[in-house]
């Protein structure tokens, strides 16, 4: 079973909005491909499946720019994001066609040409929350996901055994190298803890007919075995050790990434501050940059503080902050995926409000985020974060479930109560569709984030107050994934159904980027 990382796959990456699948994922694919090519390409041709999400929304959701930034070797957060498509050193072409072998809506075929004429062909897909998979390189079957140093070596088949020995000879392989043999030629792939040393490179170069490519990780290296895989297994271990959900998450992540707990907390504090900066920016009077919506988070927050609302209070402040982060996300500002760009507002809205209400410091807030992130690990392991695959239930629905667990953690509840609150949140968002108006992460994504933030407190209170959840989190996640598979493509981020086809939605005019 897959074993996700909180920092690699759940609360991150730090990215530009509006969609982690379309910006962070595209950037990761392009960064890995650039490394494999050995330089920034002079030309790039990208082909999307005409039935998928990329083909219909790559311009609105900034995937074109994100691919360009990765191919140019620039951070996604760099301000040149807004001008990179005009770079004279890179000629890019985007096309839609038939990709019968690619069954994922965020599939892409890339053909890159280096300035010296060298070429590379890659088949890849962005699978949700910024996660990616490179499935084919120059016609060879591979599996690269950005969590290791990758080495691909090709040579006459007679040397396949020697290739494997060389790539593993320094003891840095995470697992035995894999071999694909095609009679005359063979490809060997090694997932490694470190890049190839110069000595191994020289030996590869001395083999007749041998070529090799390397790629650096786009995430933290994942070198440790997971402490557990499912929520029930985790809960039993936490009860035996007497740990809270946040502390259990910290132990899990420290082992998974082979980093100290202090290093994990420090990195989570950094991401928490990025979340808070986005919330503050979205609440500011001069907030601008969205294409369909006018900013409203600041006015909602002010009305709440002035006592001009029907209810107001904790729930509304969390909702306003969630709305604020989504304003920044939709303006292609810098946010932290939580667990995706389309759901980036819910958890920051809740944790920032808890920090305000309970006077929490940054490290205490980071532990709440880690607690939420561990719920996200189970979602990633058993389901997906891609609305293109399973609808909005696995993006904003997942964020609401994670936030409900964080509320329980802040209130001093048990690990079982936290997982039950997450399950209840999922059970009441199951089946929610992804229907972005005009293909943009604005309507109804903003208000869905706000409502998920508010509902997180209710789900937590129900469980803390005595509601007994009969269907545990693991089983709930399996049901969520099954439901997602039943949703037609029109309701999975293609803007071909739901609110996206409402007459008023179709009449909305987007401002030119």
CORCORJO-V382299 format. One record per run of one state. SS is the DSSP state (A for helix, B for strand, O for the rest). FROM is the first residue (numbers start at 1). TO is the last residue. If there is no record, write none. Layout:
SS/FROM/TO + SS/FROM/TO
//
This chain:
O/1/5 + A/6/10 + B/11/16 + O/17/23 + A/24/37 + O/38/40 + B/41/49 + O/50/52 + A/53/57 + O/58/62 + A/63/72 + O/73/78 + A/79/82 + O/83/83 + A/84/86 + O/87/90 + B/91/97 + O/98/106 + B/107/114 + O/115/118 + B/119/128 + O/129/130 + B/131/137 + O/138/139 + B/140/144 + O/145/148 + B/149/156 + A/157/168 + O/169/172 + B/173/173 + O/174/177 + B/178/182 + O/183/184 + B/185/192 + O/193/197 + A/198/206 + O/207/210 + B/211/215 + O/216/230 + A/231/241 + O/242/244 + A/245/257 + O/258/260 + A/261/283 + O/284/296 + A/297/306 + O/307/313 + A/314/330 + O/331/333 + B/334/338 + O/339/345 + A/346/358 + O/359/361 + A/362/382 + O/383/386 + A/387/390 + O/391/391 + A/392/394 + O/395/395 + A/396/410 + O/411/414 + A/415/427 + O/428/433 + B/434/434 + O/435/436 + A/437/439 + O/440/444 + A/445/464 + O/465/472 + A/473/486 + O/487/488 + A/489/491 + B/492/492 + O/493/497 + A/498/501 + O/502/502 + A/503/507 + O/508/513
//
